[in-house]
């Protein structure tokens, strides 16, 4: 990475231009601008620099261009013309309010584009066209209230997209339909109230989705349909009064669900066993009872009766965790656990004495003295059991 101020680079480019006029110029090593940082630089100075770079035939030699924290207020439409090898472009933390439609037209090799921390209010249609190799796009911390239809249609390689900390209040149904490679999407800290039900249906490789700190009261029942690879979902700090009942069917791979600081008053019965299977499930009930479920779970010491009944049902469902643990560790089963084994289980699963008694009692009543663990509870079957009711009926 080579760092220059505006004046330093202008002098260097002028010197390079003079060298090119020498008879032995072809024997001289050309100026290396492959990894270029310019700071500070003005919009006018940047235009002058790139005019010289193109005159010297060096535009297609730039691989990374770093221009953050320069207070740039505008960019000329053809500023990056000829930068056909550019893979990383950093325009973060400037004062850009608008961008020309054809600004990135020649950047067909671009992999990473950083536009975060500006003052962008509107993006022109076609701004990101032809960026078929782009893998990461940062647009967070701007002032966008909507996005033009078709903005992402060419971004077939995009893996990470951050649109957080804007003022988005509307997203069109087909906005993300071509982002079939996307793995991480951040829409947090916006002003979204409603989402189209089919908004995420084509994101079949999505692993992380952040919808926190918006204004959702409800979510479409099948909003998360087809998200079979989703591992982390953040819904915290909205105004949700209920969670979609189809979550267990739609989010089979989910390991982390954050739903705390909403307006939830209870957790539906059908979601309880599924919640237990998630590694990290956090929610707040009635605005004050913080509940964390999964391999570890904690609850407030003083519970009002209605909330305590929810916890009791969760505790009784925890046997699925114990079955999974026993299989993975090839532990003996039933009522014949030694005290050392019970202690190990308590430590591994972070179980209270009360929860442990319930679980061992279930093992005794439902599975008997010597159940055959291997055929009944192989990993594939355990992963497919998403309902405690189905489990009891089957075995």
JOCORMO-V542248 format. One record per backbone hydrogen bond with DSSP energy under -1.0 kcal/mol. NH is the residue of the N-H (numbers start at 0). CO is the residue of the C=O. If there is no record, write none. Layout:
BEGIN
nh:co
NH:CO
NH:CO
END
This chain:
BEGIN
nh:co
1:34
3:36
5:39
8:4
9:5
10:6
11:7
12:8
13:9
14:10
15:11
16:12
17:13
18:14
19:15
20:17
21:18
24:21
26:23
27:24
35:63
36:1
37:65
38:3
45:41
46:42
47:43
48:44
49:45
50:46
51:47
52:48
53:49
54:50
55:51
56:53
57:52
60:57
61:58
62:33
63:33
64:87
65:35
66:89
68:91
78:75
80:77
82:79
83:81
85:82
86:62
87:62
88:111
89:64
90:113
92:115
94:71
102:99
104:101
106:103
107:105
109:106
110:86
111:86
112:135
113:88
114:137
116:139
118:95
120:96
126:123
128:125
130:127
131:129
133:130
134:110
135:110
136:159
137:112
138:161
140:163
142:119
150:147
152:149
154:151
155:153
157:154
158:134
159:134
160:183
161:136
162:185
164:187
166:143
168:144
174:171
176:173
178:175
179:177
181:178
182:158
183:158
184:207
185:160
186:209
188:211
190:167
198:195
200:197
202:199
203:201
205:202
206:182
207:182
208:231
209:184
210:233
212:235
214:191
222:219
224:221
226:223
227:225
229:226
230:206
231:206
232:255
233:208
234:257
236:259
238:215
240:216
246:243
249:245
250:246
253:250
254:230
255:230
256:279
257:232
258:281
262:239
270:267
271:268
274:270
275:271
276:272
279:254
280:292
281:256
282:290
284:288
285:263
287:284
288:284
289:287
290:282
291:297
292:280
297:291
307:303
308:304
310:306
311:307
312:308
313:309
314:310
315:311
316:312
317:314
319:316
320:317
321:317
322:318
323:319
324:320
325:321
326:322
327:323
328:324
329:326
330:325
341:337
342:338
343:339
344:340
345:341
346:342
347:343
348:344
349:345
350:345
355:351
356:352
357:353
358:354
359:355
360:356
361:357
362:358
363:359
364:360
365:361
366:362
372:370
375:371
376:372
381:377
382:378
383:379
384:380
385:383
390:386
391:387
392:388
393:389
394:390
END
